[in-house]
Amino acid sequence: MSTTQLADQQHPWIGLAPFTESDCEFFAGRGEEIDEVLRLVRRDTLTLLYGVSGLGKTSLLQAGLFPALRAEDYLPVPIRLDHVDGAAPLAQQVLSAITKASDTAGVEAPAPLPGETLWEYFHRESNHFWSPRNDIVTPFLVFDQFEECFTLGRETSGRERRGAAFITELADLVENRPPAALRGDPQRARDFSFKPRPLRVLLAMREDYLAELDRIRSQFRALGQNRLRLLPMGMPQARQVIELGAALIAPGVENRIVRFVAGSVADADDGEITVAPALLSLVLQQLNERRLEQGADAKITADLLDLQQKKIFEDFYLRTLKPLDPGVRTFIEDRLLTASGYRNSCALDDALSCPGVTQPVLDELVNSRLLAYEDRHHVRRVEITHDVLAPVIRASRDSRISREALAKAEQQKAEAQAKERAARKQLIVVGILLILAVAAAFFGWFENGRANAARDTALAARSEADRQRREALAQKTEAERQRGEAQKQQVAAEAARTSAQQSRNNAVAAKRDADELINFMQYDLSDRLKTVGRLDMMDAINGRIRKYHKDHPPEAGDANALREQTVSLGQRGDILRDEGKLEPALKSYREGLAIFEELARQEPGNAGLQRDLSVTYNKVGDVQSAQGDLAGALKSYRESLVIREKLANQEPGNAGLQRDLSVTYNKVGDVQSAQGDLAGALKSSRESLAIFEKLANQEPGNAGLQRDLSVTYNKVGDVQSAQGDLAGALKSYRESLAIREKLAKQEPRNAGLQRDLSVSYNKVGDVQSAQGDLAGALKSYRESLAIFEKLAKQDPGNAGWQADLAFSYWRTGTMLGRSDAQSKKDARTMVEKGRDILRELKTRTGLTRQQQQWLDSMEADLRKW
């Protein structure tokens, strides 16, 4: 990644080159994306940034993210791994990049020791990064174009082995897994800290390689949980890019430029327009160059745009192809464009068989943004980058075909003239022969007698010659017929082979596209819908995913595909559980559990599968607990606990595994509390709390760990309240509330965090009520009710949120009636609202055991009033 400044006031747009950190004041249109990536980086160790080619991932990182992170004492370390034979070891390249970035930023960084792994480098006790102000700095390793690990890194068996070893080493660093050699050497282990270190890692890659991540997901447990998909720019974002040079553009031209680059129709709504940033930057740069030719004070006008818009892409196309073999142009125009002028794609192997087309040439065209690679199920294809280039390429093709046709016509004319001259010569020869024949006849009259015998001999010879000629012509005709038939069969066979190969390629491509879509739906889209609580949309999406898995069952031995199918079953169970449909949810979970048990049995040493199995045991236990089957729930949770204790003991420095263990301690504690075993419940909750306090102190900026800590404070508070320790319970609940207020303020649109906050308000209110602080309790309950009203309105089909709202109406109404005798009518109305919600839920989905208890209590309270 370069740091040389490319932009200035007269050149605010830099074409196809990526923006550097020095160009940050000229980088615009990605403010929301920068904020989102910042949030993800702050939240967890590993972040994944992906998108299709040409959306500006490198520019977003260099000119958008890096300056913002430097202000927060991060050290951005740009890394582009070199996979060619003879290059330095990949881990050594990372350490060299850290040294270079540290020197450039004036950061005091530890010197790498020979042969040490990435984990050892970052976890050596004495290793810290210090800023010039003597502040601790957090290294931020950014692996740009990470998909090259799956392309260039697998071109030979040697590269593939080297790449696999590096992935393992990088995963050990991210997951805080000490190398196996170190775990077996206690004496040497004293030199290292096994606690999480200040470190962040970001992988930036093209979207079409997401499926490759499934092959390494078992090593990166956090992979894909913290990710952002970069999308094309919309009209507002594109206008922000243009407005960087507002002084250089005449008023009213901005929208026309955006619509031209987007290739949109005149009546398209602004909200429907999407723009590839690379093409927008190219057009703006070219328009600016034409402006500068008219003088520094000139402006980009509508007339200039009308005059240049076709020529911009035409010049770009011709300038890019000028130094290349003419066969490359023929390949692009004939193979990458349909007869009617639409973009087409071609398999890389087929492309390389065309005259003039080589791998370096294609790489150069991809870097120049004329072409793009697209990988579909391990079949790499080549295509034109954008539809707006198609008309220019079609016009070039039409012009080339016209020139070729004219040249061919001239050649045919020349050939005809040559044949005509040859015919004239032949006529002259024939004339001479006729004259000679007449002379011969004259002389023959004198020698008629002698000639008769010769004539008879000649006639016989001529007859034999005619016979042989006819026979030869017949044989020639038959041979030509057979050759023509063979050629037809060969053409037919080649057409059938090509059609079959195309069908196979299409099938492979379609399967790859479907896999990528399913991957996006199953993770990104579902995660975002879950955040806003859209169970209805999640259910519809999950149904499509399950139908896909049913129609395309995994091949024998494909554990990754089988795991993805099981993930969809788990998501189905989550949706059913949130809708209050517990029995179907339990069935879905148990189907997934059976698969994970078999996969874990086949690979007992696969820690990722063992963890998946423990997650599913927990989900089964959650439903059993909601159904009142406490013994069954406790058994399921203890199955999970056994696995998680083993995994956590194997890797004591792995924060993710420690978190998993604490979650299961909490679940065991919940059941123990429900069974009346308060001492056991408090012990389990405190086991969990000790782990979360340690993890949260190590990473105070990790929002996920902070939420987990708040949950555990509530668990401890619940047991303290049940034991009658109200002061202790209130202290625990307030600890949780403080965390949740901060998290909810940071992400006001995150429905899950808003619900957490409302739950904490209710718990604080419960203790205040038990202590006789009715006014304080009423205030807390009202805070909770306001949140639940908003959430329930947001998704009326979410049975869990509707039940929460009913409970909040009941709690608030009851407290209102107790604290203000004049408001009993309003109080009764609130409780009736809660009762009516639960009655409707009971009819629609059924109630859990706890929800039925709430309904019974509400009806009893209303009878008293």
Order of alpha helices (4+ residues) and beta strands (2+ residues): alpha-beta-alpha-beta-alpha-alpha-beta-alpha-alpha-alpha-beta-beta-beta-alpha-alpha-beta-alpha-alpha-alpha-beta-alpha-alpha-beta-beta-alpha-alpha-alpha-alpha-alpha-alpha-alpha-alpha-alpha-alpha-alpha-alpha-alpha-alpha-alpha-alpha-alpha
